């Protein structure tokens, strides 16, 4: 169950869901708007530093489609007024190479409040296993 306690936490959870929705719609413009100038990303492929524009292009041109998702066990830390860290379990159903599969992962994003508003500057995902 997701429990959110204050307005800043609600904002961060809303932004994180907005990012997921942009990926689901393959909305590169929105994913770029939500990304920092350079976002650090870690996953099973390694470590990457991805420019905002490239993040948008990757969202639109991805070889996979996010069919559905849910976020559970959400934890949010607010270490400074302009920094938020959100971690959660993500259940995902994706289609890749014509095959649909579901899996669960542990995800974590770091959001920073700047002149353009809140932007995601880092995201990591560790696949936990099939669901």
Secondary structure, 3 states (H helix, E strand, C coil): CCCCCCHHHHHHHHHHHHHHHHHHHCCHHHHHHHEEEEEEEEECCEEEEEEHHHHHHHHHHCCEEEEEEEEEEEEEEEEECCEEEEEEEEEEEEEECCEEEEEEEEEEEEEEEECCEEEEEEEEEEEEEEC
